[in-house]
Amino acid sequence: DRDISDMIHRLNFYSSARARDLREGRRGGTFATNLRRLFTRFFKCYILRKGYREGGYGFLIALFAGLYPLLSYLKATLEDG
């Protein structure tokens, strides 16, 4: 990605695609499950995969990786087809 704006755009694009899949009946879990995934995915990307070595971009990548399942779930639940 060229900048943070591109990263946000990509997160939005992929979470919208996942939300469409969830609306079509694919399993997406509950709100609590997806909230837990935010923290576990962030921990996995930032700590276990050593994203902290990348500085601010590593933090953003880990944050967006964590937000992806929760954002997808919320889009599938709250948005009309």
Secondary structure, DSSP 8 states (H G I E B T S, - for coil): --SHHHHHHHHHHHHHHHHHHHHTT-----HHHHHHHHHHHHHIIIIIT-GGGGTHHHHHHHHHHHHHHHHHHHHHHHS--
